[in-house]
Amino acid sequence: MNRPIVVSIIGPTAVGKTKLGIELSKRINGEVINADSMQFYKYFDIGSAKVTDEETEGIPHHLINHLEPTDDYSAANFKKDLKKLVDDLSERNKIPVVVGGTGFYVHSALYDFQFSDAKRDSEYVKESLDDIKENGVEPYYQKLKTVDPVQADKIHPHNIRRVVRALEVYDMTGKRMSEIEREQEETSPYQPMIIGLNMEREVLYDRINIRVDQMIENGLLQEVEEIYERFGSDIQPMQGIGYKEWVPYFEGEYPKERAIELIKRNTRRFAKRQLTYYRNKIPEVNWYMIDPNNYWSTFENIFEKIEGRIDSLSNTNNNR
């Protein structure tokens, strides 16, 4: 059985992935599958830079607005959803174009990454999260550095859910999450073609700052305020950059200007972490530097490479 072709576009936030995904889909008879974890959720529109109906230019986009704000969603869920969509699109002779910057989701879904068979210990998780709420995540992160320093190095100290999950797996199975991942990430059920977009750092950071200002002008504060009043701050998507920074503002801890400053800073830091993850974890990425004043010259190079690779793989598959 031939493995289906999947194109994936990765890169830091604000680099131009959405536009490339749409233009590439036009060229290769593709449809876009969103891999940005914030865009899965309804109502989280402005702060996630969610593509509008007009911006899609008629290209179908999947896995956008398919979750309620109160839903929990994980990389394991995304992997299952991606497989269903890839199977469906391949049956219709469409090329899946996976677009998004959530590196762990992309990595886990495109490669044969089997999530731990250990069942969730709901009591362990609840007790851990309650304790973290009172005393902070630092003791848990330090414990993870002791039992599984490789995994700790891959997880941001404030990513509470992944810290707790890694410790939970270790406590329940005696196996380190890093060992489980290393054993299971070698192969792919697909024929992935991974395009990485990047920019000069200062140019990218300027774009991030400008985009945050545009989000404010477009009503980001009002969007977050409505979500906060309706759902509170404990729901999963409210932990995302562009949303979590407003909670202390609502509670009178600092002014609006400080929230905006933190969003810009945290987004810049996130872009840096994204690139580090891609380069350390995702194999066989074809990287392209983007000039924001001349997107199309780079896009044309990408189109040519992808179209040639698809033709080559299709011919190989047909000759089998």
Secondary structure, DSSP 8 states (H G I E B T S, - for coil): ----EEEEEE-STTSSHHHHHHHHHHHHTEEEEE--GGGGBTT--TTTT---TTTTTT--EESSS-B-TT----HHHHHHHHHHHHHHHHHTT-EEEEE---HHHHHHHHTT---------HHHHHHHHHHHHHH-SHHHHHHHHHH-HHHHHHS-TT-HHHHHHHHHHHHHHS--HHHHHHHH-S--SSEEEEEEEE--HHHHHHHHHHHHHHHHHTTHHHHHHHHHHHH-S-SGGGGSTTTTTHHHHHTTSS-HHHHHHHHHHHHHHHHHHHHHHHHHH--SEEEEE--TT-HHHHHHHHHHHHHHHHHHHHHHHHT-
